[in-house]
């Protein structure tokens, strides 16, 4: 564990709830695709459920700052986006 246990616990909290977000995202996208194939409407609250799953680690870290670092809980939520941007940004720059 790093020197500050709040950072470690914040990273674990953010990573665990990001995994929950990915599970929710997988189910909602699958449900939307099935609804599109069937010609029906999908769950209108799917977006709000996904945003709640992303907000939950931040709310927990804000509620218990003595246990969780809010910046450390925030970091895993966007690591995937940053890595994707770097990887695909380099490929596009090389193609130019």
Secondary structure, DSSP 8 states (H G I E B T S, - for coil): --S-HHHHHHHHHHHHHHHHHHHHHHHHHHHHHHHHHHT----TTHHHHHHHHHHHHHHHHHHTTTT--HHHHHHHHHHHHHHHHHHHHHHHHHH-
